[in-house]
Amino acid sequence: MRNPDTWRALRAPFLTGLVLSAALLLFPLAALGDAPAGAEARPTPGLLTLPASPTPAAVPIPSPGQRDSAQTLRVLGRNGQVYEMSMSDYLWGVVAAEMPASFEPEALRAQAVCARTYSLWKLQAHSHGADGADICADSSCCQAFISKQDAAQRWGDGAAGAYTAKIASAVADTDGQVLTYDGGPIQAVFFSSASGATEDASEVWGKSLPYLVSVDSPEGDEVPNYHSTVTLTAEQVKKIAAESGLDADLSGDPSQWFQHLTHTASGRVAAVDFGGVELSGGAARNLFALRSACFDISEQDGVFTFSVTGYGHGVGMSQYGANAMAKSGSDWKDILSHYYTGAQLQAGLQH
């Protein structure tokens, strides 16, 4: 929103290159393939147009909403081709790629609104105009996308029909609904799982946004790999530092290489001294390939263990938190109002 990772801030100027090269981690996401599902056959020059894909199983598929069907997007695939499709078809592919189809229907509806809102926010930047596209299928830049054919293969014959219909319902049931602040679409970022609370945008990207502030998030140990570890030897740590160009002093006792961990209010690492170089928590996460910036570091006999909680950058809607809220009876509107403070729902916002 997976997006990203593009949103990481370092506390030292010479680390800018590291942040720009880091990819946003969310779920393992499928990219737009050679034949996106639902691409309409329009004779527009420079675009690939393909017939709609067949339904993977005999399960009734809800009709797309009128608002989403009326909007058309040009999507730049990971293969460099541009595909034209309706907003409803595009959102189906994004929701299927970004959130497990096994999640609660209300969580999937919330995800559909996030995907629609983020799409409109990205379109304002016109970042893919030179490509002849409106948006791309790269999760580190825009949002991930998966075709119905690829999704069906991933789910298997036993689940494909039901999951296809379930995601179509999530998109249709929220037809045209967009999160706004001061009349415009918000930056509706999302991530996999939090460590008890989401993070304020200012702590991750250095920019405050009134609707992206820290809030409680209810997920826990039911999340797969909620607690994870990364183990590195002293030599591996030295190699990582050298390859990244960091001027860290790692000549002394390894137990002194990491010092002065500070934390944000949500419990994530705000900064850590690494061999005399101050790293933000996000920079350390990227450098050592951690699942989130909520971590502790221990060292024994020259071996470092990073104990990590949660997955993702921590800003906006936690997907597993949304699913936990849905299981507890919250609807998609409750979920969105919880994670995006002060944002309003608006129907029919166009790009």
C-alpha positions as CSV (number, residue, x, y, z in Angstrom):
1,M,0.0,0.0,0.0
2,R,1.5,-2.1,-0.2
3,N,2.9,1.6,-0.8
4,P,3.7,1.4,-0.5
5,D,7.3,1.0,1.6
6,T,8.6,5.7,-0.6
7,W,7.5,6.9,2.8
8,R,10.5,6.4,5.0
9,A,12.4,9.2,6.7
10,L,16.0,9.1,8.0
11,R,17.3,11.3,10.7
12,A,20.7,11.9,8.9
13,P,21.0,13.6,5.5
14,F,23.5,11.1,4.1
15,L,20.9,8.3,4.6
16,T,18.5,9.7,2.0
17,G,19.6,7.3,-0.7
18,L,18.8,4.4,1.6
19,V,15.2,5.5,2.1
20,L,14.6,6.1,-1.5
21,S,15.8,2.6,-2.4
22,A,13.7,0.9,0.3
23,A,10.5,-0.8,-0.8
24,L,7.4,-0.5,1.4
25,L,6.6,-3.8,3.0
26,L,3.0,-4.9,3.4
27,F,1.7,-8.3,2.4
28,P,3.4,-10.4,-0.3
29,L,1.5,-8.8,-3.2
30,A,0.8,-10.0,-6.8
31,A,1.6,-7.6,-9.7
32,L,-0.5,-6.8,-12.7
33,G,0.0,-9.5,-15.2
34,D,-0.5,-9.7,-19.0
35,A,-4.3,-9.9,-18.8
36,P,-5.9,-7.9,-16.1
37,A,-9.4,-9.1,-15.3
38,G,-12.2,-6.9,-16.5
39,A,-10.2,-4.7,-18.8
40,E,-12.7,-3.3,-21.3
41,A,-12.3,-3.6,-25.1
42,R,-12.1,0.1,-26.0
43,P,-10.3,1.2,-29.2
44,T,-8.1,3.8,-27.4
45,P,-4.8,4.3,-29.1
46,G,-1.8,3.2,-27.1
47,L,-3.7,1.1,-24.7
48,L,-4.1,-2.7,-24.4
49,T,-7.7,-3.7,-24.1
50,L,-8.7,-7.2,-23.3
51,P,-12.0,-9.0,-22.8
52,A,-13.4,-9.6,-19.3
53,S,-12.2,-12.7,-17.7
54,P,-14.6,-15.6,-16.9
55,T,-16.0,-16.2,-13.5
56,P,-13.8,-18.9,-11.8
57,A,-16.7,-20.7,-10.4
58,A,-20.5,-20.7,-10.6
59,V,-21.1,-18.2,-7.8
60,P,-23.3,-15.1,-8.4
61,I,-21.2,-12.0,-8.8
62,P,-22.7,-8.7,-7.7
63,S,-23.1,-6.1,-10.3
64,P,-20.6,-3.2,-10.1
65,G,-21.8,0.1,-8.7
66,Q,-22.8,2.8,-11.0
67,R,-20.3,5.4,-9.8
68,D,-17.3,3.1,-10.0
69,S,-18.4,1.7,-13.4
70,A,-18.6,5.2,-14.8
71,Q,-14.9,6.0,-14.0
72,T,-12.1,4.7,-16.2
73,L,-8.5,4.3,-15.3
74,R,-5.4,3.7,-17.3
75,V,-3.2,1.3,-15.2
76,L,0.5,0.9,-15.8
77,G,1.3,-2.8,-15.3
78,R,4.5,-4.2,-13.9
79,N,5.2,-5.4,-17.4
80,G,5.3,-1.9,-18.8
81,Q,2.0,-2.2,-20.6
82,V,-0.9,0.2,-20.0
83,Y,-4.4,-1.3,-19.4
84,E,-7.7,0.5,-19.5
85,M,-10.4,-0.6,-17.1
86,S,-13.3,0.7,-14.9
87,M,-12.7,1.8,-11.4
88,S,-14.7,-1.1,-10.2
89,D,-12.5,-3.6,-12.0
90,Y,-9.4,-1.9,-10.8
91,L,-10.5,-1.8,-7.2
92,W,-11.4,-5.5,-7.3
93,G,-7.8,-6.3,-8.3
94,V,-6.4,-4.0,-5.6
95,V,-8.5,-5.4,-2.7
96,A,-7.7,-8.9,-3.8
97,A,-4.0,-8.2,-3.8
98,E,-3.8,-6.1,-0.7
99,M,-6.0,-7.9,1.8
100,P,-6.7,-11.6,2.4
101,A,-10.1,-12.6,0.9
102,S,-10.7,-14.6,4.1
103,F,-11.1,-11.4,6.1
104,E,-14.5,-10.3,7.4
105,P,-16.7,-8.6,4.8
106,E,-16.7,-5.3,6.8
107,A,-12.9,-5.2,6.7
108,L,-12.9,-5.8,3.0
109,R,-15.4,-3.0,2.5
110,A,-13.1,-0.7,4.5
111,Q,-10.2,-1.8,2.3
112,A,-12.2,-1.0,-0.8
113,V,-12.8,2.5,0.4
114,C,-9.1,3.0,1.3
115,A,-8.1,1.7,-2.2
116,R,-10.6,4.0,-3.9
117,T,-9.5,7.0,-1.9
118,Y,-5.8,6.4,-2.3
119,S,-6.3,6.0,-6.0
120,L,-7.9,9.4,-6.3
121,W,-5.2,11.0,-4.1
122,K,-2.5,9.5,-6.3
123,L,-4.3,10.7,-9.5
124,Q,-4.0,14.3,-8.3
125,A,-0.2,14.0,-8.6
126,H,-0.3,13.0,-12.3
127,S,2.8,11.0,-11.6
128,H,2.3,8.6,-14.5
129,G,1.3,11.0,-17.2
130,A,4.5,10.5,-19.1
131,D,3.6,6.8,-19.3
132,G,0.2,7.4,-20.7
133,A,-1.3,6.1,-17.4
134,D,-3.2,7.3,-14.4
135,I,-1.8,4.9,-11.8
136,C,0.5,1.9,-11.6
137,A,0.4,-1.6,-10.2
138,D,3.7,-1.3,-8.2
139,S,2.9,-1.4,-4.5
140,S,6.1,0.7,-3.7
141,C,4.6,3.5,-5.8
142,C,0.8,3.2,-5.9
143,Q,-1.1,0.0,-5.1
144,A,-0.7,-3.6,-5.9
145,F,-3.1,-5.3,-8.4
146,I,-3.9,-8.9,-9.2
147,S,-6.0,-10.2,-12.1
148,K,-9.0,-12.5,-11.4
149,Q,-7.1,-15.3,-13.2
150,D,-4.1,-15.0,-11.0
151,A,-6.2,-14.6,-7.9
152,A,-8.2,-17.7,-8.7
153,Q,-5.0,-19.7,-9.1
154,R,-3.7,-18.4,-5.8
155,W,-7.0,-19.3,-4.0
156,G,-7.6,-22.6,-5.6
157,D,-10.8,-24.0,-7.2
158,G,-12.5,-24.6,-3.9
159,A,-12.4,-20.9,-2.8
160,A,-12.0,-18.9,-6.0
161,G,-15.7,-18.5,-6.8
162,A,-16.7,-17.4,-3.3
163,Y,-13.8,-15.1,-2.8
164,T,-14.3,-13.5,-6.2
165,A,-17.9,-12.7,-5.3
166,K,-17.0,-11.6,-1.7
167,I,-14.5,-9.0,-3.0
168,A,-16.9,-7.8,-5.7
169,S,-19.5,-7.2,-3.0
170,A,-17.0,-5.2,-1.0
171,V,-16.4,-2.9,-3.9
172,A,-20.1,-2.7,-5.0
173,D,-21.4,-2.1,-1.5
174,T,-19.1,0.9,-1.1
175,D,-19.7,2.2,-4.6
176,G,-18.1,5.7,-5.0
177,Q,-17.4,6.2,-1.3
178,V,-14.3,8.2,-0.7
179,L,-12.6,9.5,2.5
180,T,-12.1,13.2,2.4
181,Y,-10.6,16.0,4.5
182,D,-11.2,19.6,3.7
183,G,-13.1,18.5,0.6
184,G,-10.3,16.4,-1.0
185,P,-9.3,12.7,-0.9
186,I,-7.0,11.8,1.9
187,Q,-3.8,9.9,1.8
188,A,-5.5,6.7,2.8
189,V,-2.4,4.6,3.6
190,F,-2.7,1.3,5.3
191,F,-0.4,-1.5,6.5
192,S,-0.6,-5.1,7.8
193,S,-0.5,-5.1,11.6
194,A,0.2,-2.8,14.5
195,S,1.8,-3.4,17.8
196,G,-1.2,-2.1,19.8
197,A,-1.4,1.3,18.2
198,T,-0.9,2.9,14.9
199,E,1.8,5.6,14.3
200,D,1.5,9.3,13.8
201,A,2.6,10.2,10.2
202,S,5.0,12.8,11.5
203,E,7.0,10.1,13.3
204,V,7.5,8.1,10.1
205,W,7.6,10.6,7.3
206,G,8.3,13.9,9.1
207,K,5.0,15.4,8.1
208,S,1.9,15.8,10.2
209,L,-1.5,15.1,8.7
210,P,-4.5,15.6,11.0
211,Y,-6.2,12.4,9.9
212,L,-3.1,10.2,10.3
213,V,-2.5,10.3,14.0
214,S,-1.8,7.4,16.4
215,V,-4.9,5.4,17.5
216,D,-5.3,2.1,19.4
217,S,-5.4,-1.0,17.2
218,P,-6.9,-4.2,18.5
219,E,-5.1,-7.0,16.7
220,G,-2.7,-9.3,18.6
221,D,-1.2,-12.8,18.6
222,E,-3.8,-14.2,16.1
223,V,-1.9,-12.3,13.4
224,P,0.5,-14.7,11.5
225,N,4.1,-13.9,12.4
226,Y,3.0,-11.1,14.7
227,H,6.2,-11.6,16.7
228,S,9.2,-12.2,14.5
229,T,13.0,-12.2,14.9
230,V,16.0,-11.4,12.8
231,T,19.3,-12.8,13.9
232,L,22.6,-11.4,12.5
233,T,26.2,-12.0,13.4
234,A,28.6,-9.2,14.0
235,E,30.2,-9.8,10.6
236,Q,26.9,-9.6,8.9
237,V,26.1,-6.3,10.6
238,K,29.4,-4.9,9.5
239,K,28.8,-6.0,6.0
240,I,25.3,-4.4,5.9
241,A,26.7,-1.1,7.2
242,A,29.5,-1.1,4.7
243,E,27.3,-1.9,1.7
244,S,24.9,0.8,2.7
245,G,27.6,3.4,2.9
246,L,27.2,4.2,6.6
247,D,30.2,5.7,8.4
248,A,29.5,3.7,11.5
249,D,32.3,2.9,14.0
250,L,32.0,-0.9,14.5
251,S,35.5,-1.4,15.7
252,G,34.8,-2.0,19.4
253,D,32.8,-4.4,21.5
254,P,29.7,-5.4,19.5
255,S,27.6,-5.0,22.7
256,Q,28.2,-1.3,22.3
257,W,27.3,-0.9,18.6
258,F,23.6,-0.2,19.3
259,Q,23.0,2.5,21.9
260,H,20.3,4.9,23.1
261,L,17.1,3.4,21.7
262,T,14.3,5.9,22.0
263,H,10.6,5.2,21.3
264,T,7.6,7.0,20.0
265,A,4.3,7.1,22.0
266,S,3.1,4.1,20.1
267,G,6.1,2.0,21.1
268,R,8.0,2.0,17.9
269,V,11.7,2.9,17.7
270,A,12.1,6.6,17.1
271,A,15.9,6.6,16.9
272,V,18.9,4.4,17.7
273,D,22.6,5.2,17.8
274,F,24.4,2.7,15.5
275,G,28.1,3.0,15.8
276,G,27.8,6.8,16.2
277,V,25.3,7.2,13.4
278,E,21.8,8.1,14.4
279,L,19.2,6.1,12.5
280,S,15.4,6.6,12.7
281,G,13.4,3.5,13.5
282,G,12.2,3.3,9.9
283,A,15.8,3.5,8.6
284,A,16.9,0.7,11.0
285,R,13.9,-1.3,9.9
286,N,14.9,-1.0,6.2
287,L,18.6,-1.5,6.9
288,F,18.2,-4.8,8.7
289,A,15.1,-6.0,6.8
290,L,12.8,-6.0,9.8
291,R,9.0,-6.4,9.5
292,S,8.3,-3.2,11.4
293,A,10.0,-0.4,13.4
294,C,8.7,-1.8,16.7
295,F,11.7,-3.8,17.8
296,D,14.2,-4.5,20.6
297,I,17.8,-5.4,20.1
298,S,19.8,-7.9,22.2
299,E,23.4,-9.1,21.8
300,Q,25.1,-12.2,23.0
301,D,28.6,-13.5,22.0
302,G,28.6,-11.3,18.9
303,V,25.2,-12.3,17.7
304,F,22.4,-9.7,17.5
305,T,18.7,-10.6,17.8
306,F,16.1,-8.1,16.7
307,S,12.7,-9.0,18.3
308,V,10.0,-7.4,16.1
309,T,6.2,-6.9,16.6
310,G,3.8,-6.2,13.8
311,Y,4.3,-5.7,10.1
312,G,4.4,-2.5,8.0
313,H,5.1,1.2,8.4
314,G,2.3,1.6,11.0
315,V,0.5,4.6,9.6
316,G,-3.2,4.7,8.7
317,M,-5.5,1.6,8.8
318,S,-4.1,-1.6,10.2
319,Q,-5.6,-4.4,8.1
320,Y,-5.5,-7.0,10.9
321,G,-6.8,-4.4,13.3
322,A,-9.7,-3.7,10.8
323,N,-10.5,-7.4,10.7
324,A,-10.5,-7.6,14.5
325,M,-12.8,-4.7,14.7
326,A,-15.1,-6.3,12.2
327,K,-15.2,-9.5,14.2
328,S,-16.2,-7.5,17.2
329,G,-19.2,-6.0,15.4
330,S,-17.8,-2.8,13.8
331,D,-19.0,-1.9,10.3
332,W,-16.8,-0.5,7.6
333,K,-17.7,3.1,8.5
334,D,-16.8,2.5,12.1
335,I,-13.4,1.1,11.1
336,L,-12.6,4.0,8.8
337,S,-13.6,6.7,11.3
338,H,-11.4,5.0,13.9
339,Y,-8.2,4.8,11.8
340,Y,-8.6,8.1,9.9
341,T,-9.3,10.7,12.5
342,G,-11.7,13.4,11.3
343,A,-12.0,12.2,7.8
344,Q,-15.4,12.3,6.2
345,L,-17.1,9.9,3.7
346,Q,-18.2,11.5,0.4
347,A,-19.9,9.7,-2.5
348,G,-19.1,10.3,-6.2
349,L,-15.9,12.3,-6.0
350,Q,-14.3,12.2,-9.4
351,H,-10.7,12.5,-10.6
